[in-house]
Amino acid sequence: MTETEQLLEKVAEEARNTRPWGWPSLPEPVDTAALARAEAALGFPLPPLLAALYLRIGDGGFGPEYGLLPLLDSPPSGEPAVVPQYLANRESGRKDPDWPWPEGVLPISHWGCGMYACVDCRTPQGTVLLFEPNADDANHGWYVDAPGLAEWLRTWLDGTGWYDESNDDMDLTPWADFHIRTDAVMRTDAVMRTDAAIRTDAAMRTDAARTS
């Protein structure tokens, strides 16, 4: 049995025996069609381990604190699902360039107060990030929670996560790739806004010339 299979067995056992807040029972896993719809809406595939959690264990409702969010539909507690939350965050980031949301960074669980655990789907190991929207600015709002999803799950199983009371003084490392992953998007948006302003100005000048 591979390490991944062993980890999935341990997660499945814990998922059967514990219930996060707001989840009366463990939901059924999603099917491959639902996973395909989710990935089509996102525009990128889920890391294999994250996909396996939804396909083999449950559609959310297990994991640390409030548990994993469901993939496509809202859970009984009324929290948003992964796919619509990601798309909403991306749209919000386009409207507010001071708080861009990186492409491929998927919110999978929340900690309350707008904080989310997110998986970077552009990394093979699925780096887990902490998003802290209560920071002064976006540059100080992202931290590395775990180098990979497997490690993040193990800290939950072992009770060694930063969110456990015995580890409340644990410091997380800032996510160094935030600038790399968002600067290009911000520059593109700025260019598009500049081009739009130039076109609008040109159109106004043309209209003024016609009426003069």
ZIFENKA-V650873 format. One line per field, one symbol per residue. phi: phi as a letter, one per 40 degrees, with the letter a starting at -180 (. if undefined). psi: psi as a letter, one per 40 degrees, with the letter a starting at -180 (. if undefined). Layout:
phi=???
psi=???
//
This chain:
phi=.cccccccccccccccbbbcdgbcacccccccccccccccccgaccddccccdccbbicggahcfcgccccbbccdcgcccdcccccccccccccbccbcbccgcbcbabbgfgcbcbbcccbccgdcbbbbccccaccbbbbccacaccccccccccgbccccdcbcbccccdcccdcccbcccccccccccccccccccccccccccccc
psi=hiddddddddddddddeihihehdihiiiiidddddddddddeiiiiddddddddddigaeiaibeiiiiddiiideeiiiddddddddddddddgeegihhhehhheiieifeiihihheeidefhhihhgeeididdeehihdieidddddddddefeideidefeehhihihdedddeddddddddddddddddddddddddddddde.
//
